[in-house]
Amino acid sequence: MKWLKRIGVALAVVVLLFLVVVGPWPVYKDSKFAQASYYKEALASIDKNAALSDITETPGTLRAGWGVRDMTPPIGTPMGGYGARPDGKRSKGVRDRLHAKAIVLADGKDTVAIIGSDMLITTPNIAELTWKKVKLAGLPLTENNILFTASHTHCGPGGFGPGLAAKVSAGTYDPKVPELISTAYAEAIKEAYESMKPAKIAWGGVDAPELIRNRTRDAAVDSMINYLVVDKESGERCYVMRFSAHPTNYGSDMMDFTAEYPGEFMKSVQEQTGATAMYLGGSLGSSSPRAPEGPSPNERIILLGQALAKKLLENTQALEFHDKVDVASLGTPVGMPGMQIRPLSPKWRISPVFARFFGVPTEGWIQGVRIGDVVFVGYPYDFSGEVGKAWREEYEAKGIHLWPTSFCVTYCGYLSPDRHYNTVEKNGQLDYETGLMSWFGPNAEAYFKALTDRVVAGVTGGGAARVAAAPAN
C-alpha cells in the first residue's frame, strides 16, 4: 500500500505545481490601484521627470529637423504580426522598403524627438539599444525626451524580441533585427537633430469616419487624422500624421515586407507636396481600416493611402503657423496591476508565473511630449479607439489637442474600456481584445487615465497648453 501512497503524494505534488505555475487562479474584480504603492510611485516618477522640462510662456524660436533611415531587413527574416504565418514566418520578398523616421523639435531650452516606424510594436530591447546609441552619438536626448511609436504594420520585421510571446507573433528571435532597427532609429534621430533650423509649426485634425470601423462591437472609433505641419526657414516641410486603423488589409498569407496603407499614405503626401511625411500609429485597439473597394489588398492599400492624403491635404490649405511654442517631455516606467490573462473563462486566470514565462511584462511605460497646444501621450498598449476618442474629446474641451499613441517602449496587450472587460461572446468565451488580450484588467483604463491626467499636467504646467507667442508671419 506504500506505493499507492507514494503515487498519491506524487500526483498531489504535480497538481499543486500545475496550479502554482499554470493555473487556473480565481480572477480579481478590482485592482484597487488608487491604494497601491505602484500607483503612488508612478505619480512621483511622472512629477520628477516633468520637473526636468522648463515650462514657460516665453520660449525661444522653434527649431526643427527630421531624418529618415531605411530599415528593411534581409529577405528570410521573420515577419511580425500574424501568428498563423507558415514556415517560421520567414519573409519571401519586399513589396516596399521599410523606414524609421524622426522629427526633433526644440524651444531653446527643451528638446524632444518623435519616432515613427514601419514596425509592429516597439519592444524594450529596441528602446534600450536606441537610448544607448543616441547617448553614444553625443546627443542631449534621454529616455525622458524620445517618444517611440509604430505604424503597427503586420508585414514588418519580426524576430525582434526574445520570449515565447514574441515568437508566437513575430517568429524566432534574431539579435540582428533589434540591432538593425535601433541603428535606424538612432541614425534618424541624429540626422534630425543635426539638421535643425529655425522653423514654424501648425497643427490640426480632420475626421475620416468613412475610412475606419470598430471591428469588435457597434461602438465608437478614433477616426481623427491628426497632423503637424513643420516648415523650416529654408523652405523644407514635414508632415507628421496620426491615424488609428490597424494596417491589416493584407492577411497572414502576405509574405513580403510592406509598410501597408500607412506607407501609401506617406507616399501620397510626399508625391503631392515634395515634403517629408511620417506616420504615427494612434488608438488602434478595436479599429480596422475601411478601405475603398478594390480588387486586391494591394489596390485597397493604395486607395486608402490616397484617400487619407486627400483628406489631410484639403484640410491643410489655410494653416495658422507659430514660430514660438513651448516644448516639454517626460518618460517613465510605471508599475502595473497584477496580470490577469483569461484564456478560457471569465472566472479564471492563468498563473502569473506562467504569464512571465510566456513573456508578459511586469512593468509598463508612459511618455508625454508637448509641442504648443499638442500633447502626445505614448502608451505601452494596443490602445483602444473607443478610449482614445473619449479622452481626445475631453481634453479638446480644455484647449489641449491630445494625441494618444500606441506601442511605446513595451507591449502590455490591449487597453480596452473597463466597461467591456467582462464582455462574453455567444460561445461563452471572453471577447478576444477585452478578454484574452487585456492582460492587466479590470481597471487598466481608469489607471492609465489617472496617469494621463498627471502626464498632461506635468508637461503643461498643470493647465491647458498655451501657444507662447503670436502666430508667425
Backbone torsions as a table, in degrees:
resi	resn	phi	psi	omega
1	MET	NA	-17.5	-179.7
2	LYS	-61.9	-35.9	-177.5
3	TRP	-67.0	-30.7	176.8
4	LEU	-67.3	-40.6	178.1
5	LYS	-63.9	-40.7	-179.8
6	ARG	-64.0	-40.5	177.6
7	ILE	-63.7	-42.9	179.4
8	GLY	-61.5	-43.7	177.8
9	VAL	-62.9	-43.7	-179.5
10	ALA	-62.0	-43.1	179.0
11	LEU	-64.2	-40.3	179.1
12	ALA	-62.7	-40.5	178.6
13	VAL	-64.1	-43.5	179.7
14	VAL	-61.7	-46.0	179.6
15	VAL	-62.3	-44.0	-180.0
16	LEU	-61.6	-46.0	179.4
17	LEU	-62.9	-39.2	179.4
18	PHE	-62.3	-45.1	-179.6
19	LEU	-64.9	-39.1	-179.2
20	VAL	-69.3	-43.0	-172.7
21	VAL	-87.3	-36.9	-173.8
22	VAL	-111.4	-47.2	-175.8
23	GLY	116.2	-168.9	10.9
24	PRO	-82.1	151.4	173.0
25	TRP	-115.0	149.1	174.9
26	PRO	-64.3	145.7	177.4
27	VAL	-75.9	155.0	167.5
28	TYR	-100.3	150.3	-171.8
29	LYS	-106.1	-4.3	178.6
30	ASP	-156.1	122.8	-178.8
31	SER	-76.3	-15.3	179.6
32	LYS	49.6	43.6	-174.0
33	PHE	-63.3	-30.9	-175.4
34	ALA	-61.2	-25.5	178.9
35	GLN	-97.3	-3.4	-171.8
36	ALA	-83.4	147.8	-179.9
37	SER	-65.3	-33.8	-178.5
38	TYR	-64.9	-31.2	178.4
39	TYR	-68.7	-46.8	179.4
40	LYS	-63.6	-38.7	178.2
41	GLU	-66.9	-37.3	178.1
42	ALA	-64.3	-44.7	178.2
43	LEU	-61.4	-42.3	179.9
44	ALA	-64.3	-39.4	179.7
45	SER	-68.5	-39.4	176.0
46	ILE	-60.0	-46.7	-179.5
47	ASP	-63.1	-42.2	-179.2
48	LYS	-62.1	-45.0	-178.3
49	ASN	-73.8	-32.9	176.7
50	ALA	-62.8	-33.1	-178.0
51	ALA	-67.6	-12.7	178.8
52	LEU	-77.5	-15.8	177.1
53	SER	-94.8	149.7	177.2
54	ASP	-95.6	104.7	178.1
55	ILE	-85.9	118.2	-173.0
56	THR	-144.9	154.5	173.0
57	GLU	-94.3	-1.4	-179.5
58	THR	-129.4	62.9	178.7
59	PRO	-72.0	165.8	174.5
60	GLY	-78.4	-178.2	178.8
61	THR	-63.0	134.4	179.5
62	LEU	-62.8	137.5	171.9
63	ARG	-123.3	142.5	-177.2
64	ALA	-147.7	150.8	173.7
65	GLY	-154.5	160.7	179.3
66	TRP	-143.6	157.7	-177.9
67	GLY	-145.0	155.5	-177.3
68	VAL	-135.9	137.9	174.8
69	ARG	-137.3	139.0	173.3
70	ASP	-72.5	135.2	178.6
71	MET	-134.4	30.4	179.9
72	THR	-71.8	121.3	179.9
73	PRO	-74.8	165.3	175.3
74	PRO	-62.9	146.6	173.3
75	ILE	-57.9	138.3	-174.3
76	GLY	103.8	-18.0	172.5
77	THR	-67.5	139.8	178.2
78	PRO	-58.6	155.0	176.3
79	MET	-103.7	146.0	-179.6
80	GLY	-101.8	140.5	171.1
81	GLY	138.4	-38.9	-176.9
82	TYR	-127.0	125.0	177.4
83	GLY	-69.0	-20.1	-174.2
84	ALA	-85.9	-0.7	-177.7
85	ARG	-63.5	144.6	-177.7
86	PRO	-84.7	174.5	168.6
87	ASP	53.9	44.6	178.7
88	GLY	66.7	16.6	177.8
89	LYS	64.2	21.1	-175.4
90	ARG	-77.2	131.0	-176.9
91	SER	-66.7	152.9	-178.8
92	LYS	-119.8	-5.6	-179.2
93	GLY	-175.0	-174.6	-179.6
94	VAL	-133.5	111.1	174.2
95	ARG	-73.1	-45.1	174.8
96	ASP	-150.2	155.9	-177.4
97	ARG	-68.3	148.4	178.5
98	LEU	-102.7	146.3	-174.0
99	HIS	-136.5	153.4	164.6
100	ALA	-108.9	133.8	179.2
101	LYS	-129.1	145.1	-179.6
102	ALA	-137.7	144.5	169.7
103	ILE	-124.7	135.6	179.1
104	VAL	-119.4	132.6	-179.5
105	LEU	-131.2	144.0	-179.1
106	ALA	-142.4	148.3	-179.0
107	ASP	-114.0	15.8	-178.7
108	GLY	103.7	-25.8	177.7
109	LYS	-125.4	-41.5	-177.0
110	ASP	-113.7	145.3	-179.3
111	THR	-130.4	137.3	178.0
112	VAL	-131.6	154.1	175.7
113	ALA	-128.0	139.2	176.5
114	ILE	-123.5	129.8	-179.8
115	ILE	-109.9	132.0	168.9
116	GLY	-119.5	136.0	-174.2
117	SER	-145.3	154.0	175.6
118	ASP	-84.6	68.0	-176.9
119	MET	-129.3	159.1	173.4
120	LEU	-70.3	-54.2	-179.2
121	ILE	-148.1	169.8	168.5
122	THR	-103.8	133.3	-178.8
123	THR	-112.3	157.5	-177.0
124	PRO	-57.7	-36.8	-178.5
125	ASN	-66.8	-35.7	177.3
126	ILE	-69.0	-43.9	178.8
127	ALA	-61.5	-45.0	-177.8
128	GLU	-64.6	-41.0	176.8
129	LEU	-63.6	-39.8	179.9
130	THR	-65.0	-47.5	177.9
131	TRP	-55.5	-44.0	-178.3
132	LYS	-63.9	-44.1	-177.5
133	LYS	-69.7	-35.7	176.6
134	VAL	-64.5	-40.5	177.9
135	LYS	-65.0	-44.0	179.6
136	LEU	-63.6	-27.4	177.8
137	ALA	-77.4	-3.8	177.1
138	GLY	80.3	19.8	-178.6
139	LEU	-88.5	143.1	-178.4
140	PRO	-83.5	51.8	-179.5
141	LEU	-127.7	133.7	-177.9
142	THR	-125.8	-172.3	175.3
143	GLU	-55.6	-25.2	-177.4
144	ASN	-74.9	-18.2	-168.0
145	ASN	-115.8	-3.9	-172.6
146	ILE	-115.0	118.6	177.7
147	LEU	-97.3	119.7	176.2
148	PHE	-94.6	133.9	170.3
149	THR	-133.9	174.3	175.5
150	ALA	-148.9	146.9	179.0
151	SER	-69.4	-25.0	-177.2
152	HIS	74.8	25.8	171.9
153	THR	-57.6	135.5	177.1
154	HIS	-89.5	12.9	178.9
155	CYS	-128.9	33.6	177.4
156	GLY	-105.8	-167.1	-176.0
157	PRO	-63.6	136.9	167.7
158	GLY	-108.7	-164.5	179.0
159	GLY	66.8	18.7	-170.6
160	PHE	-89.5	-14.1	-174.1
161	GLY	-140.4	145.3	174.0
162	PRO	-76.1	164.4	175.9
163	GLY	103.4	159.1	-174.8
164	LEU	-67.3	-41.8	-178.5
165	ALA	-61.3	-44.2	178.6
166	ALA	-65.2	-36.2	-179.6
167	LYS	-66.0	-38.9	-179.6
168	VAL	-60.8	-43.3	-174.8
169	SER	-95.4	-18.2	-170.9
170	ALA	-138.6	12.2	175.0
171	GLY	80.3	179.9	-175.2
172	THR	-64.3	135.4	-178.4
173	TYR	-61.8	134.3	176.1
174	ASP	-132.4	109.7	-175.9
175	PRO	-59.4	-17.2	177.2
176	LYS	-68.4	-26.2	-177.4
177	VAL	-69.4	-54.7	177.3
178	PRO	-61.4	-29.0	176.2
179	GLU	-65.8	-45.7	177.9
180	LEU	-61.5	-48.3	-175.6
181	ILE	-66.1	-47.7	-177.8
182	SER	-65.2	-34.2	175.9
183	THR	-64.4	-43.0	178.0
184	ALA	-62.9	-43.3	178.2
185	TYR	-59.0	-52.6	-175.4
186	ALA	-63.6	-40.1	-179.2
187	GLU	-70.4	-35.2	175.9
188	ALA	-65.1	-41.8	177.5
189	ILE	-63.2	-43.0	-179.5
190	LYS	-62.4	-45.9	177.8
191	GLU	-60.1	-42.8	-179.9
192	ALA	-62.9	-46.3	-178.5
193	TYR	-62.8	-44.5	-176.0
194	GLU	-74.9	-14.3	179.7
195	SER	-101.3	9.9	-177.9
196	MET	-63.0	137.3	177.5
197	LYS	-140.3	162.5	172.4
198	PRO	-52.9	139.2	-171.5
199	ALA	-149.0	169.7	172.3
200	LYS	-133.6	157.5	-170.4
201	ILE	-139.3	145.3	172.8
202	ALA	-132.9	157.5	179.7
203	TRP	-146.3	161.4	179.2
204	GLY	178.4	-164.6	-179.9
205	GLY	-162.8	154.5	176.5
206	VAL	-139.3	135.1	-176.2
207	ASP	-80.2	139.8	-179.9
208	ALA	-136.0	59.2	-175.6
209	PRO	-64.9	-23.1	-179.3
210	GLU	-74.3	-8.0	-175.2
211	LEU	-112.5	13.0	-177.9
212	ILE	-151.9	152.7	178.7
213	ARG	-145.6	157.0	173.4
214	ASN	-84.6	114.5	-174.7
215	ARG	-83.9	-8.9	-173.1
216	THR	-101.2	-40.5	-175.2
217	ARG	-158.0	170.9	176.6
218	ASP	-79.8	86.9	-174.7
219	ALA	-155.5	-178.9	-173.0
220	ALA	-72.0	161.5	170.1
221	VAL	-135.3	162.1	174.5
222	ASP	-88.8	92.3	-172.1
223	SER	-95.7	12.1	-176.0
224	MET	-82.8	132.5	165.0
225	ILE	-91.0	105.2	174.6
226	ASN	-87.8	150.5	179.0
227	TYR	-149.2	148.8	163.0
228	LEU	-114.4	142.3	170.9
229	VAL	-122.8	120.6	-176.1
230	VAL	-118.8	123.9	179.2
231	ASP	-114.4	124.9	170.6
232	LYS	-80.7	156.7	178.2
233	GLU	-64.9	-17.7	177.8
234	SER	-77.7	-8.2	178.8
235	GLY	102.9	-8.9	177.9
236	GLU	-72.5	148.6	-179.2
237	ARG	-133.0	146.1	174.9
238	CYS	-132.1	132.7	171.8
239	TYR	-103.2	130.1	172.6
240	VAL	-113.9	118.3	-173.3
241	MET	-120.1	143.8	176.7
242	ARG	-127.8	133.2	174.3
243	PHE	-145.3	166.9	-164.7
244	SER	-127.3	17.8	176.5
245	ALA	-92.6	138.6	175.0
246	HIS	-57.8	133.1	172.3
247	PRO	-79.7	76.3	-175.4
248	THR	-128.8	35.4	173.6
249	ASN	-67.7	-35.4	172.4
250	TYR	-85.9	144.7	177.1
251	GLY	-97.6	-167.7	-175.4
252	SER	-70.5	-10.2	176.8
253	ASP	-81.3	-9.1	177.4
254	MET	-76.5	120.7	-175.9
255	MET	-119.4	14.7	175.6
256	ASP	-109.2	139.9	176.3
257	PHE	-62.8	135.6	175.5
258	THR	-155.1	145.6	174.3
259	ALA	-78.6	-2.1	176.5
260	GLU	58.9	-154.3	-174.1
261	TYR	-63.8	-31.8	175.6
262	PRO	-59.4	-35.0	176.6
263	GLY	-65.0	-41.4	177.9
264	GLU	-68.8	-33.8	175.5
265	PHE	-60.4	-52.0	179.2
266	MET	-62.5	-43.0	-179.6
267	LYS	-59.6	-43.8	-178.4
268	SER	-65.6	-42.5	178.1
269	VAL	-62.6	-44.2	-177.6
270	GLN	-65.9	-41.5	-179.4
271	GLU	-65.6	-33.7	-177.2
272	GLN	-84.8	-19.0	-174.2
273	THR	-120.7	-20.2	-173.7
274	GLY	76.1	6.6	-178.4
275	ALA	-91.8	174.3	168.0
276	THR	-89.7	140.7	177.8
277	ALA	-128.6	135.0	175.2
278	MET	-129.6	148.1	-171.3
279	TYR	-119.5	138.5	176.9
280	LEU	-121.2	131.2	174.5
281	GLY	-72.3	132.0	-175.5
282	GLY	-97.7	-124.9	-179.6
283	SER	-93.3	85.3	-168.4
284	LEU	-87.3	-19.2	-176.1
285	GLY	-56.0	131.9	179.3
286	SER	69.1	8.8	-172.2
287	SER	-115.0	124.8	176.7
288	SER	-114.7	156.8	177.4
289	PRO	-73.9	149.5	171.3
290	ARG	-117.7	80.4	-174.8
291	ALA	-74.5	148.3	171.3
292	PRO	-56.2	151.9	-177.2
293	GLU	-61.3	137.2	177.3
294	GLY	-156.8	159.1	-174.7
295	PRO	-72.7	-14.4	-177.5
296	SER	-154.8	163.7	176.0
297	PRO	-55.7	-35.7	-180.0
298	ASN	-59.6	-47.7	178.6
299	GLU	-67.6	-36.3	-177.2
300	ARG	-67.7	-39.2	-180.0
301	ILE	-69.6	-33.4	176.4
302	ILE	-64.8	-46.9	-179.1
303	LEU	-64.8	-38.7	179.2
304	LEU	-67.1	-43.6	177.3
305	GLY	-60.4	-41.5	179.2
306	GLN	-68.2	-38.0	179.3
307	ALA	-65.4	-41.8	177.8
308	LEU	-64.7	-42.8	179.4
309	ALA	-62.7	-40.7	179.6
310	LYS	-61.7	-46.6	178.9
311	LYS	-60.0	-45.1	-177.9
312	LEU	-62.9	-52.3	-172.7
313	LEU	-69.0	-31.6	175.6
314	GLU	-66.4	-26.7	-177.5
315	ASN	-90.8	-3.1	-177.1
316	THR	-114.8	29.5	-179.6
317	GLN	-82.7	-28.3	-178.6
318	ALA	-127.5	85.5	-173.9
319	LEU	-99.4	146.4	174.5
320	GLU	-105.5	106.5	-175.2
321	PHE	-91.0	152.0	176.5
322	HIS	-130.6	138.8	178.9
323	ASP	-107.4	-1.8	176.1
324	LYS	-137.3	105.7	177.7
325	VAL	-134.7	146.0	179.2
326	ASP	-75.0	140.3	178.9
327	VAL	-120.3	134.9	179.8
328	ALA	-152.7	160.5	-179.6
329	SER	-160.9	161.7	170.8
330	LEU	-158.3	152.6	175.4
331	GLY	-152.1	137.3	-177.1
332	THR	-157.8	145.4	167.7
333	PRO	-68.4	150.8	178.2
334	VAL	-134.3	142.9	174.8
335	GLY	-67.7	158.8	-176.8
336	MET	-124.1	152.9	171.7
337	PRO	-60.0	168.6	176.6
338	GLY	-58.0	134.5	-178.5
339	MET	-67.3	147.1	-173.7
340	GLN	-148.1	83.3	179.1
341	ILE	-96.0	127.5	-171.2
342	ARG	-124.0	79.9	-174.0
343	PRO	-74.3	-21.8	-171.1
344	LEU	-121.0	-27.5	-171.5
345	SER	-153.6	146.3	174.7
346	PRO	-64.1	-17.3	-172.9
347	LYS	-97.9	-9.8	-173.0
348	TRP	-133.9	143.6	176.9
349	ARG	-122.9	160.8	176.0
350	ILE	-80.9	163.7	-179.4
351	SER	-65.8	141.2	173.5
352	PRO	-58.2	-28.0	177.8
353	VAL	-62.3	-46.2	179.7
354	PHE	-68.0	-38.1	179.4
355	ALA	-60.5	-41.2	178.4
356	ARG	-68.2	-38.9	175.5
357	PHE	-60.2	-37.7	-179.9
358	PHE	-70.0	-23.1	177.2
359	GLY	111.1	14.1	177.0
360	VAL	-73.4	127.4	-177.1
361	PRO	-70.5	155.6	176.9
362	THR	-101.7	-2.9	-177.8
363	GLU	-136.0	141.3	177.4
364	GLY	-104.4	-165.5	179.8
365	TRP	-152.4	148.7	171.6
366	ILE	-140.1	138.3	-177.4
367	GLN	-127.6	139.7	173.7
368	GLY	-126.7	134.2	174.7
369	VAL	-134.9	126.4	178.3
370	ARG	-112.9	133.3	172.7
371	ILE	-133.6	99.7	-176.5
372	GLY	62.7	-124.0	-179.7
373	ASP	-85.6	-2.5	-177.7
374	VAL	-97.2	130.6	175.2
375	VAL	-124.4	114.5	172.7
376	PHE	-85.3	136.5	170.2
377	VAL	-127.6	120.2	179.6
378	GLY	-96.9	132.3	-176.0
379	TYR	-117.4	152.3	-179.7
380	PRO	-86.9	39.8	-171.3
381	TYR	-138.9	164.6	153.4
382	ASP	-81.5	99.1	-163.5
383	PHE	-87.5	131.6	-171.9
384	SER	-61.0	134.2	173.1
385	GLY	-66.6	-33.2	176.1
386	GLU	-63.2	-45.5	179.3
387	VAL	-67.7	-44.5	-178.9
388	GLY	-57.9	-43.8	179.0
389	LYS	-62.2	-46.8	-177.5
390	ALA	-62.9	-43.7	-178.5
391	TRP	-70.4	-39.6	177.5
392	ARG	-57.1	-47.4	-177.2
393	GLU	-67.1	-36.5	177.4
394	GLU	-62.3	-44.9	-178.8
395	TYR	-75.0	-29.7	176.9
396	GLU	-57.9	-38.0	179.3
397	ALA	-66.5	-17.2	178.0
398	LYS	-98.8	4.3	179.8
399	GLY	86.2	15.4	-179.7
400	ILE	-115.2	128.7	176.7
401	HIS	-92.4	97.1	-176.7
402	LEU	-84.1	129.1	174.6
403	TRP	-114.2	91.9	174.0
404	PRO	-72.5	132.2	177.0
405	THR	-127.6	155.9	-174.2
406	SER	-106.5	168.9	168.7
407	PHE	63.4	46.9	-177.2
408	CYS	-98.2	107.7	173.4
409	VAL	72.2	-41.9	178.5
410	THR	-143.3	172.3	-178.1
411	TYR	-127.1	116.0	-177.2
412	CYS	-113.1	28.4	179.8
413	GLY	84.9	-148.5	-179.5
414	TYR	-98.9	140.9	165.0
415	LEU	-105.9	112.9	-178.9
416	SER	-117.8	164.6	178.9
417	PRO	-57.5	135.5	179.8
418	ASP	-57.8	-31.4	-176.8
419	ARG	-68.1	-17.4	179.3
420	HIS	-99.2	4.7	-169.4
421	TYR	-57.3	-34.7	-177.6
422	ASN	-106.7	25.8	177.6
423	THR	-62.3	126.6	-179.1
424	VAL	-111.4	132.8	178.1
425	GLU	-77.5	173.1	-176.1
426	LYS	-60.8	-27.9	-179.3
427	ASN	-84.2	6.6	178.9
428	GLY	87.5	-4.1	178.6
429	GLN	-90.5	159.4	177.6
430	LEU	-72.5	150.6	172.7
431	ASP	-56.8	142.6	-175.0
432	TYR	-57.1	-53.0	-174.5
433	GLU	-72.2	-46.8	-175.4
434	THR	-85.3	-12.8	178.8
435	GLY	-104.1	-80.1	-175.4
436	LEU	-60.6	-40.7	-171.8
437	MET	-98.0	-2.9	173.8
438	SER	-88.6	84.2	-168.6
439	TRP	-73.8	-19.4	-172.7
440	PHE	-127.1	35.6	175.8
441	GLY	-74.7	-178.4	5.0
442	PRO	-94.1	-0.1	-173.9
443	ASN	-117.7	30.7	-176.5
444	ALA	-62.9	-40.1	179.9
445	GLU	-62.3	-48.4	-178.7
446	ALA	-62.7	-40.2	-180.0
447	TYR	-62.7	-49.5	-177.1
448	PHE	-75.7	-21.9	171.8
449	LYS	-67.0	-40.9	177.6
450	ALA	-63.3	-41.3	177.7
451	LEU	-66.5	-39.8	179.6
452	THR	-61.5	-44.7	178.3
453	ASP	-57.8	-39.5	-179.7
454	ARG	-71.0	-39.3	177.8
455	VAL	-62.0	-48.5	-179.5
456	VAL	-60.9	-43.8	177.1
457	ALA	-61.1	-38.5	-178.0
458	GLY	-65.6	-41.9	-176.6
459	VAL	-88.0	-8.2	178.2
460	THR	-112.3	3.3	-178.8
461	GLY	77.1	20.4	174.4
462	GLY	98.5	-5.8	-179.2
463	GLY	-139.8	-165.3	179.1
464	ALA	-64.6	143.1	175.8
465	ALA	-63.7	147.7	-178.0
466	ARG	-128.5	133.8	168.5
467	VAL	-68.5	129.1	-167.8
468	ALA	-94.0	8.3	178.4
469	ALA	-157.5	166.7	176.8
470	ALA	-65.6	158.6	177.3
471	PRO	-53.5	147.4	178.5
472	ALA	-69.4	154.3	177.1
473	ASN	-75.0	NA	NA
